Amino acid sequence: MRKLVIILLALALGLSACSTARQKLSPRANVNAKTAGVYYAQQNVEKAEEFYRKVLEAHPDHALSLRRIADISLYKGENFPAKTVEFNTEAFQYYTKALEIYDGYDDLTNEEKLDIRDMTRRRDGAWTRIYRAGDEAATAGNTQEAMEIFELAHDLNPDRFEPMIRLKDIYQKELKDDAKAEEILLSLIEKEPDNQDYILEIGAFYFNVKNFAEAAKYFEQARENAPADTDNLMNLSYSYYELENYSKALEVTQAALELQPADLDILLNARDIAYRSDNKELTVSYLKKLLDIRSNELEYAQLCLLLNELEQYEELISYAQQWYQWDNENEDAVQFVILAAAKTDNKPLQETFTRILQSMRE
């Protein structure tokens, strides 16, 4: 046992020596630091914390003590769920103080670089636990608690946008306070006007409150920042569609199709816009592309109707037969073949499908 204690003491002294080489302590603080190190090595967190705090009373910028208090607080945050926000907040703050001291060091050693990476990772973990506590409170219906936690998470790390977006969601969806939600988003945009996440969020906000002109404005800005973002292009197209600016909606959708020509949702949107614009030829072209991807009764019916209106009877025969081959119990497909065959004086085809229709009705 005595040998184990000596080993632990040597380990603690070694840890202390490594991290305090740049920082001199008073004799009393030095004893407290070594004592804290022994308790820390023994995993006696209460006593270790007591003596590390004594060191900080005399030397508030002592990096090792700051780091160890942060480690202990992180440990408590993991093991005492009821106080996870309190302990993880303390961990985040102490890691931040320690990292600020390391930032002032010249010619960092490899060991110090490893320390920085470790503390940064642990600090990020502490912040994530705080944010998750806000999510848990919101899920449990504790709206006020969730709001306070999200505000805290934002104050600790203003570079993370998630807490303010969650606050916006609470104001908009739960409290039905669109004005406050808008205020939050505008404040974020004011601080970081080029932040793509904020631009997309405020665009989505305005779309959801049916302010489609403002939504289009922000989605256009997002498009400038990321021209190949097809999700944003579709949001922009939907905004123009709601504004009944079908030419712009179609232009944006076609830009999205150039990036993802086989995307089903984009093709459906292109078809709808072309149809709403009364552009029959273009609607037909998109319907053909949709049917190349998958067979669908609605698309077959719409395509056959349009081909008939456009008097493109040879193509109507082709697609109506294709429709019948896919669904040989569909009378509409058979009737379209008969109609187109009659228009093209294709008597054999007309007679064949007339017999098929009669057999279907027997």
Secondary structure, 3 states (H helix, E strand, C coil): CHHHHHHHHHHHHHHHHHHHCCCCCCHHHHHHHHHHHHHHHCCCHHHHHHHHHHHHHHCCCCHHHHHHHHHHHHHHHHHCHHHHHHHHHHHHHHHHHHHHHHHCCCCCCHHHHHHHHHHHHHHHHHHHHHHHHHHHHHHCCCHHHHHHHHHHHHHHCCCCCHHHHHHHHHHHHHCCCHHHHHHHHHHHHHHCCCCHHHHHHHHHHHHHCCCHHHHHHHHHHHHHHCCCCHHHHHHHHHHHHHCCCHHHHHHHHHHHHHHCCCCHHHHHHHHHHHHHCCCHHHHHHHHHHHHHHCCCHHHHHHHHHHHHHCCCHHHHHHHHHHHHHHCCCCHHHHHHHHHHHHHCCCHHHHHHHHHHHHHHHC
